[in-house]
Amino acid sequence: MQSLLILIDTVLNLYTWCLVISIVLSWLFAFNIVNSSNRIVYTLADFFYRITEPALRPIRNFLPNLGGIDLSPLVLILGIWFLRSLLHEYWPR
């Protein structure tokens, strides 16, 4: 059972990093630092968007509109940290 806990924890950790990379890429596109017409950059950004958007969309629908500030990644990362902490606390040993 410990192996399953490690696997779930690793997947949640990797997803958190995907969220962080997606956030950084969106900032780089917003400030026009990265050229979005570059095929490799576009492919990476599209991949991270497709991975993170299904989890972020329900949170965005729930949160109030704050203008240009998107707090949904922060809420999701906090939720993932809470879930990881619950898993470590209540997983049978």
Buried (B, 14 or more C-beta within 10 A) or exposed (E): EEEEBEEBBEEBEEBBEBBBBBBEBBEBBEEEEBEEEEEEBBEBBEBBEEBBEEBBEEBBEEBEEEEEEBEBBBBBBEEBEEEBEEBEEEEEE
